Amino acid sequence: MNSVHQVCGILLYLPLRIDLRDLQDVCQNVPIVAVDSNLGYKCPAIYIQQELGSRIATQHLIQLGHRKIAYLQGPLFWRAAELRFKGWLKELKAAGLKPGPVITGNWTAESGFEATQKLVAQHWGDYSALVAGNDQMALGAIRAFEESGIQIPRAISVVGFDDIPEAAFFRPPLSTIKQDFATLARLSVECLMSQLNQSQPGRLRTIRPTLVGRESTAAPSNRMVRVTVAR
């Protein structure tokens, strides 16, 4: 015997840039809440302000005195990577600064390490700080700088994004952007329940990320010191 399984509502998290407008017809009688996602059509949604988070990270470095800031981006077919990259560009433009070198990783520490090795080899001297698209790539970047004899934050400042639990235990502890996932989850469920209870229509709500300042960022030194590392 075939049975039909139905759901009362859907919380949908979609990190990639995919147009899901067909869902409007398929799920027209099922409430949907987009959880930090863009489904390609207007629907109730809870967003973390990814672009703003990147602007806050970049602003932090600018306020410390950095004027040449590089960027380590994630794959741009990810919505968060695209928004964080835009935030970096917008904050530099607002400050009247030109973008520094841009390198690309795939969110992993390994990709951050390899990309930063190229950044050091090809662009050393063109930046005094690095904004990384996430903490894992920042971890790889820190290792690459360390192996190149570049001291953090004396010669280069690094700021990440996510505030993963390990970020406070990096060497040095990582300055990063904290996303409030607990609030994201709570508001998403509340939004869906309000539709199910027909108490109020679902609406757009946003969550502001915050900066967690640690020891990986400091004012730029007069000289970008690079120590020769014995092999």
Secondary structure, DSSP 8 states (H G I E B T S, - for coil): -------S-EEE---B----TTHHHHTTTS-EEEES---SS---EEEE-HHHHHHHHHHHHHHHT---EEEEE--TTBHHHHHHHHHHHHHHHHTT-----EEE--SSHHHHHHHHHHHHHHHTTS-SEEEESSHHHHHHHHHHHHHTTB-TTTT-EEE-SB--GGGGGSSS--BEEE--HHHHHHHHHHHHHHHHTTSS---EEEE--EEE--TT-----SS--B-----
